Amino acid sequence: MATALAHRNDPDTSHFAAESLNLDDSSEIKGAILSMLAERPRATYELTGTYFARREAKGWPLVKTDSIAKRLSELRVAGRVVDSGDRVNGQYGKPVAVWQLPEPDAA
């Protein structure tokens, strides 16, 4: 799959970088996101920053920065995370959603 990230005529450094990205780790990335949200609700940019700050210590895979938002979207569609309804100012000064784990069903 790494070959799709580098073209045949790209420099060798591009091929090395593409090979270092393991894009088959989406379940591990989703687990990391759920773990961070179990600590407290977070905006997407906070999840991304925290992921990369903890990545080496936690042994999480190296991914492209937009992978966190993509996995978060997949978790939302699956009902594993929900919009808390809260908003914080994002990196560009615009309000952004704060994500959280869904409330447990009251049984």
NUVEX-417778 format. One record per residue: residue in three letters; x, y, z of N, C-alpha, C in turn. Coordinates in steps of 0.1 Angstrom, whole numbers, m for minus. Layout:
BEGIN
ALA  X  Y  Z  X  Y  Z  X  Y  Z $
...
# end
This chain:
BEGIN
MET  8  m12  0  0  0  0  9  13  0 $
ALA  21  12  5  29  23  6  33  28  m8 $
THR  32  20  m18  36  24  m32  26  35  m37 $
ALA  13  34  m32  3  44  m36  7  58  m30 $
LEU  15  59  m20  19  72  m14  31  78  m21 $
ALA  38  71  m29  50  76  m36  49  71  m51 $
HIS  52  80  m60  52  77  m74  65  71  m78 $
ARG  65  64  m89  77  58  m95  88  67  m96 $
ASN  86  79  m100  97  89  m103  100  98  m91 $
ASP  94  96  m80  97  103  m68  111  100  m62 $
PRO  117  109  m55  130  106  m49  129  94  m39 $
ASP  140  88  m37  140  76  m28  135  80  m14 $
THR  138  93  m10  133  97  4  118  96  4 $
SER  111  99  m6  96  98  m7  92  83  m5 $
HIS  99  74  m11  96  60  m10  98  55  4 $
PHE  109  59  10  113  56  24  102  61  34 $
ALA  97  73  32  87  79  40  74  71  39 $
ALA  70  68  26  58  61  24  58  47  30 $
GLU  70  40  30  71  27  36  70  28  51 $
SER  74  39  57  74  40  72  60  42  77 $
LEU  50  46  69  36  48  73  29  34  72 $
ASN  24  30  83  17  17  83  2  21  83 $
LEU  m4  21  72  m18  25  71  m28  14  74 $
ASP  m23  2  78  m32  m8  82  m35  m9  97 $
ASP  m32  2  104  m33  3  118  m45  10  123 $
SER  m56  11  114  m67  19  118  m74  15  131 $
SER  m74  2  134  m80  m2  147  m72  3  159 $
GLU  m59  3  157  m50  8  168  m52  23  170 $
ILE  m53  30  159  m55  44  160  m69  47  166 $
LYS  m79  40  162  m92  42  168  m92  39  183 $
GLY  m85  28  187  m83  25  201  m76  37  209 $
ALA  m66  43  202  m60  54  209  m69  66  210 $
ILE  m77  68  200  m87  79  201  m97  77  212 $
LEU  m102  64  213  m112  61  224  m105  62  237 $
SER  m93  58  238  m85  60  251  m84  74  255 $
MET  m81  83  246  m80  97  249  m93  103  253 $
LEU  m104  99  246  m117  104  249  m122  99  262 $
ALA  m117  87  267  m121  82  280  m116  90  291 $
GLU  m104  97  288  m98  106  298  m107  119  300 $
ARG  m111  124  288  m119  136  288  m123  139  274 $
PRO  m134  147  272  m138  151  258  m128  160  252 $
ARG  m126  159  239  m116  167  232  m120  171  218 $
ALA  m115  182  213  m117  186  199  m108  178  190 $
THR  m111  177  178  m102  169  168  m88  174  169 $
TYR  m85  187  169  m71  192  169  m64  188  182 $
GLU  m72  187  193  m66  182  206  m63  167  205 $
LEU  m71  160  199  m69  145  197  m56  143  189 $
THR  m55  151  178  m43  150  169  m30  153  177 $
GLY  m31  165  184  m19  169  191  m15  159  202 $
THR  m25  154  209  m22  145  220  m17  131  214 $
TYR  m23  127  203  m18  115  197  m3  116  194 $
PHE  1  126  187  15  127  183  24  130  195 $
ALA  19  136  205  27  138  217  30  125  225 $
ARG  20  116  224  21  103  231  25  92  223 $
ARG  26  94  210  28  83  200  39  73  204 $
GLU  51  79  205  63  70  208  61  63  221 $
ALA  58  70  231  57  64  245  46  53  245 $
LYS  35  54  238  25  45  238  27  34  227 $
GLY  36  36  218  38  26  208  28  27  197 $
TRP  21  38  196  11  40  185  18  42  172 $
PRO  11  38  161  18  38  148  20  53  143 $
LEU  30  55  135  32  68  128  21  69  117 $
VAL  14  80  117  3  82  107  4  96  102 $
LYS  m3  98  91  m4  112  86  m13  120  95 $
THR  m11  133  96  m19  140  106  m34  140  104 $
ASP  m38  139  91  m53  138  88  m59  125  92 $
SER  m51  115  95  m56  101  98  m64  102  111 $
ILE  m61  110  120  m68  111  133  m82  115  130 $
ALA  m84  126  122  m97  131  119  m105  120  111 $
LYS  m99  113  102  m106  103  94  m110  91  103 $
ARG  m102  87  112  m106  76  122  m117  81  131 $
LEU  m116  93  135  m126  99  144  m140  99  137 $
SER  m140  103  124  m152  103  116  m158  89  115 $
GLU  m149  79  113  m154  65  112  m160  61  126 $
LEU  m154  65  137  m159  62  150  m173  69  152 $
ARG  m174  81  147  m187  88  148  m198  81  141 $
VAL  m195  77  128  m205  70  120  m209  56  127 $
ALA  m200  50  133  m202  37  140  m209  39  154 $
GLY  m211  52  158  m217  55  171  m208  53  183 $
ARG  m195  52  181  m186  50  192  m182  63  198 $
VAL  m183  75  191  m181  88  197  m192  97  192 $
VAL  m195  107  200  m206  116  197  m201  131  200 $
ASP  m208  140  193  m206  154  195  m212  157  209 $
SER  m204  164  218  m208  167  231  m218  179  231 $
GLY  m218  186  220  m226  198  220  m218  210  224 $
ASP  m207  208  230  m198  219  234  m190  224  222 $
ARG  m185  236  222  m177  241  212  m165  249  219 $
VAL  m153  247  213  m141  255  217  m136  262  205 $
ASN  m128  272  207  m121  279  196  m110  270  191 $
GLY  m111  267  178  m101  258  172  m88  265  169 $
GLN  m79  259  162  m66  264  159  m67  277  150 $
TYR  m78  279  143  m79  290  134  m89  300  139 $
GLY  m93  299  152  m102  309  159  m116  306  156 $
LYS  m120  296  150  m134  292  147  m139  282  157 $
PRO  m152  282  160  m157  272  169  m156  258  163 $
VAL  m152  248  171  m151  234  166  m158  225  177 $
ALA  m163  214  172  m169  204  180  m160  198  190 $
VAL  m165  195  202  m158  187  212  m165  173  212 $
TRP  m156  163  210  m161  149  209  m160  142  223 $
GLN  m169  132  225  m169  125  237  m174  110  234 $
LEU  m172  102  244  m178  88  243  m192  90  246 $
PRO  m201  81  240  m215  82  243  m218  79  257 $
GLU  m229  84  262  m233  81  276  m238  67  276 $
PRO  m234  59  287  m239  45  288  m255  45  288 $
ASP  m261  35  282  m275  34  283  m280  32  297 $
ALA  m290  40  301  m295  38  314  m304  25  314 $
ALA  m300  15  321  m308  3  321  m315  1  334 $
# end
